[in-house]
Amino acid sequence: MSEIQTPCKQVCLLDLQGEYCMGCYRTRQEVGDWMRMSDDERSAVMGQLDARKERLNSPK
């Protein structure tokens, strides 16, 4: 397994619903599972982060 850099920004703060980290935009489950994920799984998560950031930071 090649190493994919973690998206962690060392700003661990959950959104109001307690689902997403507002530093890296991964779910709590994804953060916990990161080291056990395959390269494909990590890549899939990485591909979702920009859209999550946009959605979570957009005004409601």
Buried (B, 14 or more C-beta within 10 A) or exposed (E): EEEBEBBEEEEEEBEEEEEBBBBBBBBEEBBEBBEEBEEEBBEEBBEEBEEBBEEBEEEE
